[in-house]
Amino acid sequence: MSSRSRVMSARRIIGFALAALAVSTAGMLAGVEPFASWYYLFAWYATIAIADAWGHLRDPNRPLLLARPATLGSLLAWSAVFWFSFELWNLRLENWYYVNAADHRAVRWTGTALAFATVLPGLFTFVKLLAAYRVAEGVRTAPVRVTSGRIRILVLAGIASAVLVLLWPRRFYPLVWGVGFFLIAPFNHRWVRRGLLVQIEEGRWALVLRLLVSGAICGFLWELFNFRARTKWIYTVPGFEELKLFEMPVLGFLGFPPFALECYEMYLAAVGLGLARDWEVVQGSGREGGAARRSIGRWKRAATGVVLAAISFFTLALMDRSTIDSMTSRPADLPAVDPALAERLDAIGVRDVAELRDLLASPAAAARLGVSDSARTRLWDQVELALLAGIGSRQAARLVRIGVESVDGLARIEAPELERRLRSAEPEPRPRPARLRVWIRAARTQARRSAGNLPPR
């Protein structure tokens, strides 16, 4: 392909991706499916394409990742695998949870894997874009010796961090973002002969700084694209539940830059073991980077893939039990929706609580369904409860059964009392205090903004 053709191709990619981002954003803001629930996916894949093509336009010696399907597929697959490892950590940490996930398992698991698959491509395309602009290119220092003693210190720091996180997660949870780097960077330095320690040893800091900046950029975009999406994550970080930007506690943004360093080393280790394709290129040549890559047989790679896939499915099952807090809200779950009304709603295509809210906003439309004014008010309260902070229809029904029938009612109760009532009435699923605090805080915020949350008259 000629240089002019490559430029035209990159520009077309940017144009198409910008259009996709604009359409999906407009659809999400308007509450139109699938954009409302799957906005994060639409936005991130478009952003990856934009950053990839933009970097190529700036420096054609850095080939399009989209033009290297095997490498892109490797990044997507390993990205999902790596994030599943953090989901396993979160079973102990309980620092975040997901709401409004699809209630069909195949759809939910596929969407989850596709979302997690964006992490590495997002980070690395922004690193490539920064490199195309020669960000931090000239930042050098005197060589820093990476001695065997310093390597041992890093490994011991990784082991100690892992132990502290597992034993006292509420105090030491930030250390989870360093465990992978501390343990894997020494491996890459010793056996792969590449990595950030090698860069530092040679006094070259450009890649380290680009990764840190890329982590900050991606962290902001991760939280931005998550914030207004219907299917999203919510944080319950101990001590930082009040002061937030989007859903993330403000201080939590400090974790994204070191997370990028960890991701780089983790993927480089997979490259060095012969299990992943190298995404980096030699400056000015277009050739893949020169990691000391081990050659392993096809069957060993296949066996590794099977094991990692099994672990991923196992993690997804654990997430369903512990981390997925609510799924698609169905009108039939609400106590105010009797079987006859549920059947009428299904007949007119209203199968989501968000759609039911739009219908209830019109008194005439509610009357045509045979919903009286008093029933409409009760139903409105339950719908508002289900839509609040991702509570969902099933958990809203639990709240109604213990006497919390509206957002205002939820705003007036304290978390310990709410937990006590839920445990007494229905021990399973186990109420989680941090999530109950999220509900109550959201209810109080909404109650302050709207007097009574009554439906439009």
Sequence and secondary structure as in RCSB ss.txt:
>XXXX:A:sequence
MSSRSRVMSARRIIGFALAALAVSTAGMLAGVEPFASWYYLFAWYATIAIADAWGHLRDPNRPLLLARPATLGSL
LAWSAVFWFSFELWNLRLENWYYVNAADHRAVRWTGTALAFATVLPGLFTFVKLLAAYRVAEGVRTAPVRVTSGR
IRILVLAGIASAVLVLLWPRRFYPLVWGVGFFLIAPFNHRWVRRGLLVQIEEGRWALVLRLLVSGAICGFLWELF
NFRARTKWIYTVPGFEELKLFEMPVLGFLGFPPFALECYEMYLAAVGLGLARDWEVVQGSGREGGAARRSIGRWK
RAATGVVLAAISFFTLALMDRSTIDSMTSRPADLPAVDPALAERLDAIGVRDVAELRDLLASPAAAARLGVSDSA
RTRLWDQVELALLAGIGSRQAARLVRIGVESVDGLARIEAPELERRLRSAEPEPRPRPARLRVWIRAARTQARRS
AGNLPPR
>XXXX:A:secstr
  HHHHHHHHHHHHHHHHHHHHHHHHHHHTT TTHHHHHHHHHHHHHHHHHHHHHHHH TTS  GGG HHHHHHH
HHHHHHHHHHHHHHHHHH  EEEESB SSHHHHHHHHHHHHTTHHHHHHHHHHHHHHTTTTTT B S     HHH
HHHHHHHHHHHHHHHHH HHHHGGGHHHHHHHHHHHHIIIII  SHHHHHHTTB HHHHHHHHHHHHHHHHHHHH
HHT SSEEEE  TT SSSEETTEEGGGGGGHHHHHHHHHHHHHHHHHTTSS    B TTT  B         HHH
HHHHHHHHHHHHHHHHHHHHHHTB  B   GGGSTT  HHHHHHHHHTT  SHHHHHHHHT HHHHHHTT  HHH
HHHHHHHHHHHHGGG  HHHHHHHHHTT  SHHHHHTS HHHHHHHHHHH  SS   HHHHHHHHHHHHHHHHHS
STT    
